[in-house]
């Protein structure tokens, strides 16, 4: 697996992964996280992803030359989460291609986020995620070294803020 710097040209890659994730989640009866329609069919979501890849630090994991996952990092959280009050690296997006399930792509991208924080001398990495349904996503982040900080809601969407301290 190689992790390369991404950017504006990767918006279609991100949207494709989100579309695949939505399809998988809906088929698994879990549409609460990202909805039921492909993101690429919603102009608001396309605009959101286009803005994200142009604004945030985007990293693309590739396996055999094929995009397998994307993480986006920022110096602060989304507008629905309070700032940390200290320097941080905030994971604004993590998505993987379902074709690479079980290859450790998401975990590698989260470790990359921690390494980016370490390189900057930043001791805090935070992420928020969908906290509804069966809670599997929160547990995924816990398995990857993040601890729950607080729950919140954006409208009807239940979220969980998690944090990981960076040492060394």
Backbone bond lengths (Angstrom), bond angles and torsions (degrees), N, CA, C in turn:
res aa  C-N    CA-C-N  psi(-1)  N-CA   C-N-CA  omega(-1)  CA-C   N-CA-C  phi
1 X - - - 1.454 - - 1.528 108.55 -
2 X 1.301 114.98 133.91 1.459 122.57 175.33 1.527 108.07 -115.44
3 X 1.319 117.02 141.57 1.467 120.89 175.52 1.519 106.84 -116.41
4 X 1.331 115.36 121.18 1.459 121.20 -177.97 1.521 109.98 -118.41
5 X 1.311 115.42 158.38 1.463 120.93 175.84 1.523 108.51 -70.19
6 X 1.304 116.78 133.42 1.458 121.91 177.93 1.513 110.54 -105.80
7 X 1.322 115.32 -173.26 1.454 120.17 179.39 1.506 112.21 -179.88
8 X 1.318 115.28 -157.01 1.462 121.93 -175.13 1.524 113.34 -49.94
9 X 1.319 117.15 -40.37 1.462 121.28 -176.69 1.528 112.56 -66.32
10 X 1.325 117.47 -12.84 1.464 120.98 -177.75 1.534 113.91 -93.10
11 X 1.312 118.23 4.39 1.470 120.30 -179.99 1.519 111.33 -57.13
12 X 1.327 118.32 -43.23 1.468 121.16 -179.69 1.527 111.02 -65.37
13 X 1.332 116.78 -36.01 1.467 121.09 177.25 1.529 109.87 -62.87
14 X 1.327 116.02 -46.63 1.471 121.03 -179.71 1.528 109.79 -62.13
15 X 1.314 117.08 -47.30 1.469 120.19 179.94 1.526 111.10 -61.20
16 X 1.316 117.71 -39.41 1.464 120.67 177.55 1.521 111.94 -62.22
17 X 1.333 116.53 -41.41 1.464 119.96 177.97 1.524 111.16 -67.06
18 X 1.331 116.07 -40.97 1.470 119.40 177.22 1.521 110.87 -63.21
19 X 1.333 117.88 -41.61 1.467 121.01 177.10 1.524 110.71 -59.40
20 X 1.339 116.63 -44.16 1.460 120.52 178.48 1.518 112.42 -64.68
21 X 1.332 116.15 -38.58 1.462 120.29 178.45 1.523 111.01 -66.03
22 X 1.333 116.72 -42.07 1.469 120.44 178.35 1.520 109.82 -61.83
23 X 1.317 116.90 -45.49 1.466 120.74 179.34 1.529 110.98 -58.25
24 X 1.325 116.58 -45.07 1.454 121.51 -179.82 1.532 111.26 -65.71
25 X 1.344 116.54 -45.88 1.467 120.18 -179.45 1.521 111.51 -62.79
26 X 1.314 117.52 -42.42 1.475 121.38 179.13 1.529 109.78 -63.40
27 X 1.323 117.23 -44.52 1.462 120.90 179.11 1.523 111.66 -62.28
28 X 1.335 116.28 -28.09 1.461 121.97 179.90 1.538 111.65 -90.85
29 X 1.351 117.11 5.33 1.463 121.06 178.90 1.515 113.69 76.23
30 X 1.343 117.69 25.14 1.467 121.08 -176.09 1.532 110.61 -126.93
31 X 1.300 116.72 64.68 1.473 120.58 -176.89 1.524 113.61 -84.28
32 X 1.308 118.72 -4.76 1.459 121.30 -176.47 1.516 114.90 -66.71
33 X 1.331 117.21 -26.07 1.461 120.20 -175.04 1.518 112.34 -70.25
34 X 1.328 117.61 -57.53 1.459 121.49 -173.85 1.524 112.67 -126.27
35 X 1.328 117.64 14.09 1.458 120.72 176.80 1.519 113.20 88.93
36 X 1.324 115.14 -170.06 1.466 121.50 -174.99 1.524 113.73 -112.24
37 X 1.329 117.10 -14.47 1.468 120.75 -177.64 1.524 110.74 -103.41
38 X 1.329 117.33 147.23 1.463 119.43 175.11 1.527 110.99 -57.41
39 X 1.311 116.27 138.01 1.462 120.96 -179.70 1.518 111.18 -63.11
40 X 1.323 117.27 -33.01 1.463 120.91 -177.68 1.522 112.61 -66.99
41 X 1.323 118.04 -12.57 1.465 122.21 179.07 1.527 112.71 -96.54
42 X 1.319 117.14 -2.91 1.465 121.93 -177.70 1.535 108.71 -111.83
43 X 1.349 117.80 108.48 1.468 120.37 -176.85 1.532 113.87 -55.16
44 X 1.324 117.91 -34.35 1.473 120.92 179.19 1.523 110.63 -65.66
45 X 1.327 116.40 -41.99 1.466 120.15 -179.96 1.529 111.37 -72.71
46 X 1.320 117.00 -35.52 1.464 120.08 175.59 1.529 109.26 -62.01
47 X 1.320 116.72 -44.28 1.462 121.42 178.19 1.530 110.75 -62.23
48 X 1.322 116.23 -40.87 1.469 121.33 179.79 1.532 111.11 -61.36
49 X 1.337 116.65 -44.91 1.465 120.56 -179.32 1.524 110.85 -70.86
50 X 1.321 117.10 -39.42 1.463 120.88 177.13 1.524 110.36 -59.85
51 X 1.331 116.97 -42.45 1.466 121.10 177.70 1.527 110.47 -65.72
52 X 1.319 117.13 -42.95 1.462 121.62 -178.22 1.527 111.17 -60.65
53 X 1.333 118.21 -48.32 1.471 119.27 -177.35 1.527 111.63 -69.98
54 X 1.314 117.20 -22.22 1.457 120.41 176.59 1.515 113.47 -83.54
55 X 1.334 116.82 -22.73 1.469 122.00 -173.81 1.529 112.15 -103.70
56 X 1.315 117.35 -45.25 1.462 121.89 -172.80 1.522 111.13 -88.53
57 X 1.315 115.43 166.47 1.471 122.17 176.15 1.525 107.08 -83.20
58 X 1.316 117.01 111.81 1.462 122.47 -174.58 1.528 109.92 -105.23
59 X 1.329 115.10 135.36 1.463 122.42 177.55 1.521 108.25 -127.05
60 X 1.320 116.55 134.61 1.463 122.78 -176.67 1.526 108.82 -117.21
61 X 1.320 116.48 124.16 1.463 121.63 173.93 1.519 107.59 -87.71
62 X 1.323 115.38 131.91 1.462 120.53 178.74 1.522 109.26 -122.03
63 X 1.324 114.55 138.94 1.454 121.87 175.30 1.523 106.25 -122.30
64 X 1.302 116.86 119.13 1.452 120.86 -178.03 1.521 112.49 59.74
65 X 1.328 116.22 33.20 1.458 120.66 179.26 1.515 115.01 80.42
66 X 1.332 117.07 1.91 1.470 121.66 -179.42 1.529 109.82 -108.69
67 X 1.329 116.98 134.82 1.463 121.30 178.38 1.526 109.43 -61.23
68 X 1.336 115.37 125.29 1.458 121.05 -177.06 1.525 112.63 -115.85
69 X 1.321 117.10 -17.98 1.461 120.39 -179.95 1.512 110.55 -173.36
70 X 1.326 115.01 161.07 1.466 121.93 -178.81 1.525 109.01 -139.58
71 X 1.336 114.79 137.86 1.454 120.66 169.81 1.527 106.86 -125.89
72 X 1.316 116.03 139.51 1.464 121.74 175.31 1.521 107.73 -118.33
73 X 1.329 115.46 136.75 1.460 122.26 -175.85 1.518 110.11 -124.64
74 X 1.328 115.67 145.80 1.463 121.45 177.29 1.523 108.77 -139.71
75 X 1.320 115.38 168.36 1.465 121.10 179.22 1.517 112.56 -82.33
76 X 1.326 117.20 -4.50 1.455 121.53 179.69 1.507 110.76 -159.29
77 X 1.325 116.45 172.30 1.462 121.28 -173.09 1.526 114.03 -80.94
78 X 1.325 113.33 172.86 1.465 121.23 169.34 1.531 108.01 -59.97
79 X 1.321 117.78 162.81 1.468 120.78 -175.94 1.527 113.99 -67.96
80 X 1.305 119.22 -12.09 1.462 121.43 179.57 1.535 113.00 -93.16
81 X 1.328 117.19 4.24 1.465 122.62 177.79 1.526 108.06 -122.91
82 X 1.321 116.38 135.61 1.464 120.47 178.81 1.527 110.62 -68.16
83 X 1.334 117.20 142.59 1.464 120.29 175.26 1.528 110.11 -58.72
84 X 1.310 115.70 156.02 1.465 120.93 -175.82 1.522 113.11 -74.74
85 X 1.329 118.48 -23.30 1.453 120.57 -175.48 1.518 112.53 84.74
86 X 1.318 116.34 9.51 1.460 124.03 176.27 1.528 107.15 -154.85
87 X 1.314 118.15 163.10 1.468 119.18 177.63 1.528 110.39 -58.62
88 X 1.311 115.24 142.83 1.458 120.05 -179.57 1.517 110.26 -151.32
89 X 1.313 114.95 162.92 1.457 123.25 165.04 1.515 104.95 -111.61
90 X 1.335 115.68 124.92 1.463 120.40 -177.34 1.522 108.99 -111.98
91 X 1.318 116.44 126.63 1.460 121.99 176.85 1.527 106.74 -80.49
92 X 1.331 116.37 107.22 1.467 120.71 -177.65 1.519 112.19 -88.73
93 X 1.335 116.64 -17.41 1.469 120.36 177.40 1.517 108.93 -161.12
94 X 1.321 115.96 137.56 1.456 123.13 169.43 1.517 106.52 -138.99
95 X 1.323 116.29 121.03 1.462 120.54 178.34 1.522 107.85 -146.25
96 X 1.322 115.45 143.52 1.462 120.47 178.39 1.519 109.95 -126.71
97 X 1.314 114.46 155.83 1.462 121.62 175.67 1.525 107.13 -76.98
98 X 1.307 117.46 126.72 1.468 121.65 -177.25 1.527 112.08 -60.46
99 X 1.328 118.18 -21.89 1.465 121.08 177.79 1.529 111.45 -63.88
100 X 1.335 116.80 -18.34 1.456 121.26 -177.97 1.526 112.16 -108.70
101 X 1.322 116.56 19.58 1.474 121.14 177.33 1.529 108.63 -55.73
102 X 1.329 115.21 133.70 1.455 120.12 178.29 1.518 114.71 86.59
103 X 1.335 117.72 -0.24 1.465 121.43 179.17 1.537 112.30 -91.93
104 X 1.330 117.72 -0.89 1.460 121.02 178.76 1.519 114.39 75.99
105 X 1.324 116.65 21.82 1.462 120.87 -176.65 1.529 111.30 -64.55
106 X 1.331 117.64 -49.33 1.458 120.92 -179.17 1.516 111.98 -60.59
107 X 1.318 116.86 -44.42 1.461 120.86 178.62 1.519 111.77 -62.30
108 X 1.341 116.98 -40.18 1.470 120.51 178.63 1.523 110.47 -64.02
109 X 1.323 117.00 -40.12 1.464 120.29 179.38 1.527 111.23 -68.31
110 X 1.326 117.98 -36.27 1.471 120.12 176.30 1.528 110.66 -67.93
111 X 1.324 117.82 -39.13 1.467 120.37 175.81 1.528 110.02 -63.72
112 X 1.336 116.27 -35.45 1.461 120.26 177.31 1.535 110.11 -64.36
113 X 1.320 117.08 -39.91 1.476 120.92 177.51 1.526 110.25 -61.53
114 X 1.325 116.66 -42.75 1.465 121.02 178.29 1.530 109.89 -63.67
115 X 1.322 116.93 -41.87 1.470 120.38 179.31 1.526 111.12 -64.80
116 X 1.321 117.54 -38.98 1.473 120.94 177.20 1.536 109.52 -61.84
117 X 1.340 117.05 -41.26 1.467 120.43 177.61 1.527 110.01 -62.73
118 X 1.326 116.79 -46.00 1.465 121.70 -179.92 1.532 110.34 -58.85
119 X 1.333 117.04 -44.15 1.468 121.49 179.51 1.528 111.55 -60.58
120 X 1.309 117.37 -30.32 1.471 122.08 -179.13 1.518 112.71 -89.20
121 X 1.328 117.00 -5.77 1.446 120.14 -176.12 1.517 112.93 76.39
122 X 1.318 116.25 23.53 1.468 122.80 -179.84 1.522 108.26 -99.01
123 X 1.332 116.69 132.70 1.467 119.76 -174.48 1.523 114.59 -103.19
124 X 1.334 117.75 9.19 1.460 120.04 -178.42 1.525 110.47 -134.75
125 X 1.335 115.06 129.80 1.462 122.45 171.34 1.519 106.42 -121.99
126 X 1.332 115.66 128.29 1.471 119.42 178.26 1.510 109.88 -124.95
127 X 1.328 114.49 159.05 1.461 123.20 177.97 1.522 107.00 -152.49
128 X 1.322 116.26 150.75 1.467 118.67 169.56 1.516 107.89 -121.97
129 X 1.323 115.60 155.91 1.456 119.67 -178.16 1.518 110.89 -151.83
130 X 1.312 114.40 170.55 1.456 122.96 175.63 1.528 108.69 -65.44
131 X 1.318 116.41 128.10 1.464 120.76 -177.26 1.520 112.61 -113.29
132 X 1.325 116.82 13.02 1.459 120.13 -179.86 1.517 111.78 -90.26
133 X 1.312 113.68 -169.55 1.462 120.13 176.91 1.508 112.42 61.89
134 X 1.315 115.31 -134.90 1.461 121.30 -174.73 1.533 114.06 -86.38
135 X 1.318 117.77 -0.58 1.459 121.01 177.09 1.520 114.87 75.80
136 X 1.331 117.10 9.80 1.467 119.97 -177.55 1.528 113.29 -61.98
137 X 1.335 117.00 -34.14 1.461 118.93 -177.50 1.533 111.28 -69.42
138 X 1.314 117.10 -41.51 1.465 120.43 176.02 1.528 109.59 -60.40
139 X 1.311 117.11 -43.44 1.469 120.94 179.25 1.521 111.80 -64.48
140 X 1.332 116.91 -34.62 1.460 120.78 176.59 1.532 110.08 -59.00
141 X 1.318 116.52 -48.12 1.464 119.63 179.56 1.527 111.12 -65.89
142 X 1.305 117.89 -36.04 1.473 120.52 176.64 1.529 110.40 -61.82
143 X 1.326 116.22 -43.53 1.472 119.78 178.33 1.525 111.57 -62.68
144 X 1.323 116.39 -22.26 1.455 120.96 -179.65 1.533 112.39 -99.03
145 X 1.323 116.88 20.58 1.453 121.99 170.92 1.516 116.78 92.71
146 X 1.333 118.35 5.77 1.459 121.51 179.73 1.526 109.87 -96.37
147 X 1.324 115.59 144.18 1.464 121.52 179.23 1.526 109.60 -113.62
148 X 1.336 117.12 138.89 1.466 120.01 177.87 1.530 111.42 -60.85
149 X 1.337 115.81 138.40 1.458 122.66 178.32 1.521 109.87 -107.92
150 X 1.337 115.96 -54.33 1.461 119.30 177.54 1.522 109.83 -163.80
151 X 1.320 114.12 155.52 1.465 121.12 174.37 1.522 108.59 -92.44
152 X 1.327 115.83 156.62 1.462 120.96 177.60 1.527 108.20 -155.06
153 X 1.326 115.92 172.36 1.456 121.36 176.74 1.517 108.93 -131.77
154 X 1.316 115.19 141.78 1.459 122.75 169.61 1.527 104.05 -119.48
155 X 1.339 115.50 99.16 1.468 119.03 -171.06 1.521 108.44 63.85
156 X 1.324 116.05 -122.60 1.470 120.93 178.45 1.529 112.90 -93.77
157 X 1.343 116.10 -4.06 1.465 121.19 -176.39 1.526 110.28 -81.42
158 X 1.359 118.60 117.04 1.458 120.88 179.14 1.528 111.06 -84.41
159 X 1.322 116.64 128.24 1.452 120.81 -178.36 1.521 112.43 -120.91
160 X 1.311 114.45 161.41 1.462 122.11 175.88 1.512 107.95 -132.21
161 X 1.315 117.38 127.06 1.445 123.06 173.04 1.528 107.49 -91.93
162 X 1.333 116.21 133.56 1.458 121.67 178.56 1.520 109.20 -129.91
163 X 1.336 116.69 155.99 1.455 121.24 -178.66 1.528 109.95 -140.71
164 X 1.318 113.44 154.68 1.463 120.80 175.78 1.529 108.14 -138.90
165 X 1.305 116.26 128.56 1.454 121.62 176.60 1.529 108.38 -83.63
166 X 1.324 114.79 140.19 1.453 122.20 -179.57 1.517 107.22 -104.22
167 X 1.312 115.83 128.61 1.457 120.61 178.67 1.532 109.06 -117.88
168 X 1.311 114.78 159.76 1.464 120.53 175.57 1.441 112.22 70.08
